[in-house]
Amino acid sequence: MSLRGGRGDLRDWIGQHLDPLEAHDPSQGVAITSDFDLSKAYGPNEVDGPLTPASVLIALVERAAGLSVILTRRADTLRRHTGQIALPGGRRDPGETPWQTALREAHEEIGLEPGFVDVMGLSSPYRTGTGYLITPVVGFVRPGFTLTANPDEVADIFETPFGFLMDPANLEEHERELPSGEKRRFYAYTHEDRFIWGATAGMLRALYDRLYGAAVA
């Protein structure tokens, strides 16, 4: 379906390809994507012990020109993933649902009021090499909101066209050498001067797979 379709039809179509909130059952095993999908040697043994649950918000802003995705550049003072492009999100607090975490973190990080977000469903869980199991929460955001970056976490807030991110021609594969000497391959997008890579690119690529079928890498 075209991402420029009617607003109601587009919402319904995307929602039909997501896991519904009412069916969410954290006790059930589900297929996940991960940092290891392109690098089998760089495997799950990187982190011992249980995975830490987390959530991110894939915020689809309804602009006149089409949908766009809210992304952030992480603050340079953070201990991990300094300066990287990220979706708003973070660690899940005890008793929270994935969507409650995503909305809370988006409000804390970028000041997005939850009342502007209509949560549509859940995309594929994503496992990171640093021991997190992230649930991407997809929501439509009505224009009229204002955003304010939390300087302790976010250096910049920007939007990237959803159509660009859902075009397989823009999906890249890159390779970097780890401190251990192993080589890691990962997904990435380059839009204007932004390099969107790693877990963020992996989760967006997994959403493409849900909407359109397996991406051509």
C-alpha positions in Angstrom: 0.0 0.0 0.0 1.2 3.5 -0.7 2.3 5.5 2.3 0.5 8.5 0.9 -2.9 6.7 1.1 -5.9 8.0 3.0 -5.2 8.6 6.7 -7.7 6.1 8.0 -6.9 3.4 5.4 -3.2 3.8 6.1 -3.6 3.5 9.8 -5.7 0.4 9.5 -3.3 -1.2 7.0 -0.3 -0.6 9.2 -2.2 -1.8 12.3 -3.2 -5.0 10.6 0.5 -5.9 10.2 1.3 -5.4 13.9 0.8 -7.5 17.0 -2.3 -6.2 18.8 -1.9 -4.8 22.3 -4.6 -7.0 23.7 -2.8 -10.2 22.5 0.5 -9.2 24.1 1.7 -12.1 26.3 5.3 -11.7 27.6 5.4 -15.3 28.7 5.1 -16.6 25.2 8.1 -17.0 23.0 8.0 -15.0 19.8 10.3 -14.7 16.8 12.8 -11.9 17.4 15.3 -10.0 15.3 18.7 -9.1 16.6 22.1 -7.5 16.3 23.3 -11.0 15.3 21.2 -11.5 12.2 24.0 -10.5 9.8 26.9 -11.6 12.0 26.5 -15.2 13.1 30.0 -15.2 14.8 29.0 -12.2 16.9 26.4 -14.2 18.8 24.1 -14.2 21.8 26.9 -15.4 24.1 28.2 -11.9 24.2 25.9 -11.2 27.2 25.3 -13.7 30.0 22.2 -13.8 32.2 18.6 -12.7 31.5 17.8 -10.0 28.9 16.7 -6.6 30.2 13.2 -5.7 28.8 13.0 -2.3 27.1 10.7 -0.5 24.6 11.1 2.2 21.9 8.4 4.3 20.2 8.3 4.2 16.4 6.4 7.5 16.2 4.8 8.1 12.8 4.0 11.8 12.4 1.1 12.6 10.1 2.5 15.4 7.9 0.9 16.8 4.8 3.8 15.4 2.7 3.4 11.9 4.2 4.5 10.1 7.3 7.7 10.8 9.1 9.5 9.1 12.0 10.8 10.9 15.1 14.4 10.1 15.7 17.0 11.4 18.2 20.7 11.8 18.4 21.9 10.6 21.8 23.8 13.0 24.0 27.5 13.0 23.9 27.7 12.6 27.7 26.0 9.2 27.8 28.2 6.2 28.6 26.8 3.9 25.9 26.0 4.5 22.2 27.2 8.1 22.5 26.0 10.3 19.6 24.2 7.5 17.8 20.8 7.9 16.2 18.0 6.3 18.2 14.3 5.9 18.6 12.9 7.4 21.8 12.8 4.6 24.4 14.5 2.9 27.3 14.4 0.3 30.0 11.0 -1.0 31.1 10.0 -0.3 34.7 8.5 -3.2 36.8 4.7 -3.5 36.1 4.8 -1.5 32.9 3.5 -2.7 29.5 5.7 -2.2 26.5 3.6 0.7 25.3 3.5 2.4 28.7 7.3 2.3 28.7 7.5 3.7 25.2 5.2 6.6 25.9 6.8 7.4 29.2 10.3 7.3 27.7 9.3 9.5 24.8 7.8 12.0 27.2 10.9 12.0 29.4 13.4 12.2 26.5 11.8 14.5 24.0 8.7 15.9 25.8 6.2 14.2 23.5 2.8 14.3 25.3 1.2 10.8 25.2 -2.2 12.4 24.3 -0.9 13.1 20.8 0.0 9.4 20.2 -2.4 6.7 19.0 -0.7 3.4 19.7 -1.4 1.0 16.8 0.4 -2.2 17.9 3.8 -3.9 18.4 6.5 -4.7 15.9 9.0 -7.6 16.2 11.1 -7.7 19.4 14.8 -6.9 18.9 17.7 -8.3 20.9 20.8 -6.2 21.3 24.4 -7.3 21.8 24.3 -5.3 25.1 21.7 -7.5 26.6 18.4 -5.7 26.0 15.2 -7.2 24.5 13.5 -4.2 22.9 9.8 -4.1 22.0 9.1 -1.5 19.2 5.8 0.2 19.8 4.2 1.8 16.7 2.1 4.8 17.1 0.6 7.6 15.0 1.3 11.1 16.1 -1.0 14.0 15.4 0.6 17.3 14.4 0.4 20.2 16.9 2.8 18.8 19.5 6.0 20.5 20.7 9.2 18.7 21.6 11.9 19.6 24.1 15.0 17.5 24.3 16.2 16.2 27.7 19.8 17.4 27.6 21.0 14.5 29.8 19.9 12.0 27.1 19.2 13.7 23.8 21.4 16.1 21.8 19.0 16.5 18.8 15.5 15.6 17.6 14.6 15.3 14.0 12.2 13.6 11.6 13.0 11.3 8.7 10.5 10.4 6.0 8.9 7.0 6.6 8.8 6.4 2.9 12.6 6.7 2.7 13.0 4.2 5.5 10.5 1.8 4.0 12.3 1.8 0.6 14.5 -1.3 0.4 16.8 0.6 -2.1 17.9 2.7 0.9 18.8 -0.2 3.1 22.5 -0.6 3.4 24.8 -3.2 4.9 28.0 -2.2 6.6 30.9 -3.9 8.4 33.0 -2.8 11.4 35.7 -4.5 13.4 35.0 -5.1 17.1 37.7 -4.5 19.8 37.9 -8.3 19.9 39.0 -8.4 16.2 35.7 -10.0 15.1 33.9 -8.3 12.2 30.3 -7.3 12.7 27.8 -6.6 9.9 24.8 -4.4 10.5 22.0 -2.6 8.7 22.0 1.2 8.1 20.4 4.0 6.3 22.0 7.3 5.2 19.6 10.2 5.0 21.0 13.6 4.3 23.8 13.9 6.9 22.3 11.3 9.3 23.7 7.8 9.6 21.0 5.5 11.1 22.5 2.2 12.0 22.6 -0.8 14.4 19.6 -1.6 16.5 17.6 1.4 15.2 18.1 0.4 11.6 17.4 -3.2 12.4 14.1 -2.4 14.0 13.0 -0.3 11.1 14.1 -3.0 8.7 12.0 -5.5 10.7 9.0 -3.2 10.4 9.5 -3.1 6.7 9.4 -6.9 6.7 6.1 -6.9 8.5 4.5 -4.4 6.1 5.9 -5.6 2.8 7.6 -9.0 3.3 11.3 -9.8 3.5 13.5 -6.8 2.5 16.0 -7.1 -0.3 19.3 -6.5 1.5 
